[in-house]
Each structure stands twice: as structure tokens, then as C-alpha cells.
Amino acid sequence: MATGDQADVQQRLGALVPWNWFPVAAASLYTGILAGIASALSFIYTLLAYIRLQTRIATATDGWLDLIAWDFFGPNLIRQNGQSDPSFLASIRSAMFRERNTRNAVVSILEDLTGRTPVIYEPWRPADTGGYGIACGYGVAGAYGSQLLQQQAFITAYRPQGQGVPNIAGYGDAPAGYSVGSQSEYVSSDVGGLTDADIYAAVNSVRPCCTILWVQILS
């Protein structure tokens, strides 16, 4: 017997009703009436407990989590197929308190999304381009810089490891050569749980205002 279940409510009701009000012959009728009332009150108790959970993001469940995500993020944060409540709640919390408008914000969201660290190059940033007294060497370290490309950055993002189509070789892979005994097919680069559009959207969601981010996605 747990607090609020039918047996608990029936016991509480029985403790409030004087037994001597009812003859012994009517005991079964009395018990049945109490059981019916207890069933209804137990349902109400359970419903109220469920409603109370949905009033806070930290305890919300089921479709209420989806409504919360839509209220805050619209179509930018949708529950994935088969995603559990705890996993989706973690995604909502991460999106709500995520760092934005910085270089580190771009790195952080791509690492969370793909599990891989992107490469970011800002043409006007000496730490990226190199320079006199800073690591720099043609074809070895550093890159061409430009003061004309301020507020712009070039990002190389990577798809998650292991994403693709099982038993299908990659383009140009020897096992996938034409006219040989192998399996080769044309498929979209978006095959898998994470699409390239998801990666572009993630970068855009934390992009600093008035900046241009050029994104290249590699496997």
C-alpha cells in the first residue's frame, strides 16, 4: 500500500466513518461504497501528482517536455526518434544555458553534437594565422591572414564517427569499384541520426551577430 493508492484512501476514509452507524449485515455494502469513492479519489490524487511534475522543467515528462522545448526553441529543438525523457531534458537544459556569441561556443556545440572537435580559422587572428615570432611556416603551420576579412571565420566541422550506411563502401574506395564484385550505391551525405543541416543549424544558433561563418563538413 502506497500513499494515495486506492487501499490507502479507503483506509483513511474508513477511519473517519463511525462503524456503529452501519449494521453488521451491511458491512459488504459499506465496504463497496468506500472502495468506489476511494478509487475516484485515488485517481484524482495520482492526476494531481502528475500535474505537479509538469509545472517545472526539471520534473516534466512525456509530451509536456516537447511543449516546453517548443515554447523556448520552436522547431530548433525537436525530440529525436526514440529519445527518452531524461535524454531530451538534458538537451533542453544544455540549450537553455549554452554559451553563445563566442568562438568557444561554436567549438562546444559542435563537440556536443558530433563528438569531434572542429577546426576554426579566423583570417584576422594572429593566433590562427601565425606571424613574426609566432609559429608560422609555409605548408607547416599558420595560414594566410587578412585584415579585410574581419568578423569572418572558416570552420571545418566533422560528422560523427561511424555514421553512414552499413556494408556500403565509400566513393573511390577500391571495394566499391565499378564492374567488380562489390556493393556500391549512391546515398545522401545526410544518412544517419545527424544531418549536415543539423550541423549548420547548430553553428548558426550560437553565431555572434554581424559575423560570417563559412562551414565545411567532412567525414
Secondary structure by P-SEA (a helix, b strand, c coil): cccccaaaaaaaaaaacccccccccaaaaaaaaaaaaaaaaaaaaaaaaaaaaaccccccccaaaaaaaaacccccccccccccaaaaaaaaaaaaccccccaaaaaaaaaaaccbbbbbbbccccccccccccccccccccccccccccccbbbbbbcccccccccccccccccccccccbbbbbbbcccccccaaaaaaaaaacccccbbbbbbbcc
